[in-house]
Amino acid sequence: MAIFSVKDLLNNINKADTSFHCDLKLITNIGSISTSLEEKVTNDFEEISTYYEHYPQPKVTAGILTFNEERSIQRCLISLIEEVDEVIVLDSGSTDRTIDVVKSFNQVLLEKETWVEDFSYHRNLILQKASNDWVYFIDADNFIDLVHKGRIRRIIKILDFLEVKGVVSPTIIEHDNSFSQDTRRMFRKSDNIRFYGKVHEEPLLSNGMEPLNISVELNVYHDGYNPEIVNMTNKINRNIKLTQEMMEKESTNPKWAFFFARELYHQKRELPVGLLMKAQQLYESSSYKRYYVESVNLLCRTLFEVRDFKKLNVYLEKLEELIPNCSDIDYFRTMMIFFNLQMKLKSLGDSLVNALEDYEKSSISFISPTHDHVKNAALGIYSSLGDYQQVLKMFKMIQSNEIKQEVKNNLSNIAKVIGSVTENMD
């Protein structure tokens, strides 16, 4: 059979509606995995489509880790049970109704293992117990989008057919509608991929290298980090503890410095500039580059918060090299200009206030003998800065009832606008 380039395949992908072409469209980053597809398809679309129709459907096992998941495990299993060929739940000592709920599903294989403070250990146990080569890991607080039912099997069939080796990343949508696309949840055991890391675990090849990442059109919802329904304290403390252990165990791995810094930052325990700078140094000398962009971005955030604009400019340039279309770059540059303007305005307002005493002693004015116009100008500056203590101070110093009434009217109008906007936001 004649071989054609992946470019030809991509050009023809939207020109046919066979199962082969439709399933191929589920791979959203097909362009970036094109080297894995070379010489795997022919230029006879009818022939390849027919061959694909008769290609045996690979089987897949779903693996779930549980510990006191009665809130969400039923929802997860209901969304999953018809999508895979086997479900393994590995429980680590649940004391709520999790076990009872799991046992109500006859198709689910329940296994138990005492928790050993290591997510990879438990996930790899599921790999050992899985009857099928393809394994999909889904968390108990996840559930599959109803609209995307049937896609798991379609995805593994097209990847198996094309002999693409790697890890599959569905899109995980959080309770606040933020989402993650680099999630790495499904792969073949025979590709010699296993989980590494006590926490923030990820599937890696036996040599420690990252497998090819395959992004797909499969939406999975997650509400396990919603503070309104989940007590996050235990999760946070556990993650910080395990991340710190990994950082000590693998001191040259930049991943752990980044994740430890991220935990500290999001929990407002500190602004970990030094730790993130260390992560940058480790990334420069490491072949491991996952989370590199995220670590640069977080460093930019912390540098802005500590107002180290000189270093921030350096890392914004690096971020722009890594991901030129990132809106955060424009945001930080805009905010730096805005902050500098605020500092200049504050300096201007303070200069006016400091000069008032001299004005009242020896200066004359044709606009206002009491220099109320200067006080009103300072009041306007502080108002724009949101420094309402200074606004009140200036207001009390103004002697002109006319100017005072004007200030009151302006503030009243602002209050009305804010009230109207607030009502429309509800």
N, C-alpha and C positions, 0 to 999 in steps of 0.2 A: 504494500500500500504506500502511495506517495505521502511524504511528510510535508506539512506546511507550518509556517511560523505562528507563534502565539499571537503576533500582531494581526494576522489574518483571522484568527479565531475571535479576537476581541472586536474586529471590524464587523464580523458576521453574527455576533452573539445576539444582537437585537433584531436580526432579520429572520429568525425562525422561532417557532413556539413548541418545538419538540420537548420531551422530558429532559433530554440532555441539555438543551440550551436554557430551559427554565431553571433547572437545578444549578447550572453553572452561574446563573445570575445571583444566586444566594451567596456567592463568595464576593464580598464587597471590595476586597483588596487584591483582586485577581491579577492586576497589573504588576503588583510588587512580588507576586509569587510566580511570575511567568517563567523564570528559569527552571522551575520544577516541572513545568508542563511541556517543555521542548521535547519534540520527538515522541509525544505520547498520543497524539491525535492525527487523523488523516484529513486530507482535503475533500474527502467524499462524505459530505454531511449526512446524506441519507444512510450510508453504510454505518457510520459511527453512531447515529441515532438509533438505528435498529439494534446494533450490538449493545448499546446502553440499555435499551428496553428489556433485553433478555439477561442483563447482568444480574447475578444473584444479590439480593439485598443483604448487606452485612448486618450482623446483630450487635446490639449495644446494651451495656449494663449501666444503670444509673447508680451512683454512690452518694449516700447522705450521712453526714456525721450529726449526731443528736446528743443534746444534754438539756433536759427540761425545755422541750420545744412544743408543749401541748398547744400553745397559742397558734402556731403556724403549720405544724407538720401535716395535718389533714389537708389543708389547702394545697400544700406542695405536692403531696402524693396524688391528689385528685387531678392536678394539672399535668402530672407526669406519667401516670400509670399506663396510659394507652400509647405513650410516645416511645417507649423503650421495650426491650425484651426481658429485662431483669432489673429488679430494684433491690439494692442492698442497703439496709440501714444499720449503721454501726453506732450503738449507743454507749455512752461513757458514764453510766450510773444515774440515769434520770430518776428523780424522786416524785415527779408530778405524773400526769396521765399520758405522757409521751408513749410509753411502752404499750399501754392499752389501745391507744389510737393506731399505732403501727400494726398491732396484732389484728385489728379489725379489717386489714387489707390482706386477704389470703395470698395475693400474688407477691407480697413483699417478704424478702428474707431478712430476718432480724438477727443481728450478731451483737455481742456485748464484749467490751474491752475496757478495762480500767484506764482512766485518763492519765497520761504520762507527761503532760505539759509539752506536747510536741504534735502539732497538727499534721506534719508530714508523715510521722510514724503511723497515725491512724488512717490517713488517706492511702498510704501504701499498703496497709492491711486490706483495704477494700480492693485494691488492684490484685492482690494475691488471691482473694476470694472470688473475684469476678469470673463468670463462666465465658464471657465474650471478650473478643480482642479490643473492641471499641469500648471505652469507658467515659461516661459523662458525669462530672461532679457538680452537684447542685446543692446549695445550702438549704436547710430546713425553712428558713425565712424567705426563700425565693419561690416564685411560681411563674410558669411559662405563659406568655401572652396567648390567649385563646385564638387570636387571629393567625398565630404562627404554628398552630398544631400541625403535626406531620413533617415539620421541617428538619427535625433532628435526623430522621432516617434519610431524608433527601440529601442532607449535607454529607453524611458519612458515606452515602452511596457514590456521590460524585467524586469525593476525595479518594475513596477506595478505588474507584474505576480509573482515575487518573494517576493513582499511585503517589499522590502527594503526601509527603511525610511532614508532620508538624503538629502544633496544638491549635485547637479551634477556640475562638473568642466570640461568644455571643455578646450582645449589648445588655448590660445590666442597668436598669433604670431605678433610681433611688426614690424615696418617699417625697423628696422635694423636686423631683423631675430632673435632677442632675443625672448624668449617666457615665458609665465607663465602657470602653470598647476593647481595651487591651486586658481581657479577663482570663483567658487561657484555661478553659474548663474541660475540654474533651480531646482525647487522643487515643492512638492505638498502643496497647501494651507492647506489641511486637516491635515497635519503633524504639524500644529500649529507653523509654522516658519514665522518670520517677520524680516524686516530690522531694524538695529540699527546703530546709528552714523550719524552725520550731513554730514560727508565726509568719504571716505574710508569705506563706509557702508558695512555691511555684514549681511547675514541671520543667525539669531540665534533662538534657541528655546525660548519659553515664560519665562523659568527660567534663561535665559541669557547664557545657555550653548551652546557649538558648536554642531551642528548636525553632523552626520557621513558625511565625505567628500568622494564623489564618482568620481574618475577620469575616463574620457571616451575618446574614440578615435573620437573626433570631433574637427576639426581645424577651428578657426575663426581668420580672419585677422583684424588688427587694425593699423591705421595710424594717430590717433588723437594726438600723441605726436611727430610727425615729425616736427621739427622746420622749415624745408624748405617749408612746406605748411600750417602750423598752427602757429598763433601768440600765444606763450605759456605764455606770461606775465600775462594776466588776469586769466588764469587757475591756474598758480602758486600762485599768490597772493590770489586768492579765497581759494585754498586748505590750504595755510599756515594759513589764518585767521580762517577758520572753524576748522582746526586741533587744533589750539591754544585754541579755545573756548571749544572744547571737552576735552582737557587736563585740563582746569580749572574746567569744569563741573564734570569730572570723574578723579579726581586727583590720585586715586589708580589704575587706569587701565593702565597697561604697554604699551598697544597698542598705546596710544596717545603720550606718551613720545618718543616712537620709531619713529612714523610717523613724529612728529614735528622735531626730530633730523635729520631724513632722508631728509626732505624738505630743512632744513638749509644746510645740507651737499651737496646735489646735486646742489643747487643754489649757492654754494661757498660763502655763507654768513658767515659761521664760521665752525670750526671743533668742533662739539658738544660732546666732550668727556664726560663732566659732565652730560649732559642730557642722554646719552646712559648708563652711569654708573647707573644713577637713574632708567632707564628702567630695567636694570639687577636686581636691588634690588626689584623692583616691581614684576618682573616675579617670583622671588624666593618665594614670599609670595602669589602669585595669582594662582587660578585654571585655569585661561585663559593662554594658552601657544602658541596661534597662533602668528606667526612672531617672536617667540623667537629665532630660529636659525638665521633668517635674522638680528635680532638686535645684536646678538653676532658677526656675520660676519661684520656688519658695524662698530661695536666698534673696531674690529681688524684692519679694514682699517684706522680708525682715529688714533688709537694708533700707527700704523706704521708711519703715516704722521707726528705725533708730536714726533716720535722717542722715545716713551716710551716702550722700548723693554722688560723691566721687566714685566710690566702688560700685554703686548702683549703675552708673553709666557704663562701666566696664562690663558688667554682667548682662545688661540689656543688649549690648552689642553681641555678646555670646549667644543670648537667647534668640536674637534676630538671625544669627547664622544658622542656628539649629532649626528654627521654625519661623520663617519670615512673615507668615500671615497671622501671627498671634496678636489678638487685640490687646493683650496685657501690655505689650510694648508701648503702644500709643497711650494706654491708660497711665502707666508709670511716668512717661515723659510729660504728659499733660499735668499730672498731679505734682510733679516737681516744679513746673512753672507756676502752677496755682499756689503752691506752698510758698515759693519765693515772693510772689506778689502779695500774699497775705503778710509775710514778714515785713515787706516794705511798707504796706499800709499801716501795720501796727507801729512801725518806727515813725511813720509820718504823724499818726495820731498822738503818740507819746511826745513827739517834738512840739506839737501844738499845745498839749497840756502843760509841758514844762515851761513853755514860753509865756503862758497866761499870767503868771505871777509878775513877770517883768512888764508885760503889757499894762497891767492894772496899776503899776507903780509909775511908769514914765512914758507910756506910749499913748498916742492919740489915734482916733479912728473917725472917719467921716461917715462910715456905714452904721456903726453902733458904738457910742461912747463907753458902753459897759462891756464891749468886746463879745457880745452874745453871738455874733456871727461866727467867731472863731470857735466858741464852745459848741455851736450847732454843727460846724464842719467836723469837729472831733467826734461829736455824737454820731454823725452819719457814718464816719469811718468805723467806729466801734460796733455800730449796728450791723454793718456789712460783714464784720468779722464774727458776729454772734457773741460779742463780749458785753452782755447786758448789765453787768455790774458797773462797767465804765459808762454805759449809756445812761443808767440811773444817776450816776455821779455827775455827769455833764448836765443832765436835765435839771438837777437841783441847783446847779450853779447859774443857770440861765435866769435872767431877771425879766426879760420881756414876756408878758403874757401872750402876746401875739405869736411869738416863736414857740412858746410852750404849747399853745393850742394847735399850732401847725404840726408839731412833733406828735401830739396825741392823735390827731387826725390820721397822720401817716401810719402810725403804729396800729390804729384801729382798722384801717383799710387792709394792712398786711394780715392782721388777725382774721378778718373776714375771708380773705383769699385762702389762707391756710385752712380755715374751717370748711370752706366749700370744697377744697381739694381733698381734705380728709374724709368728708362725707362721700365723695365720689369714689374713694378708694375702698370703701366698705363693701 
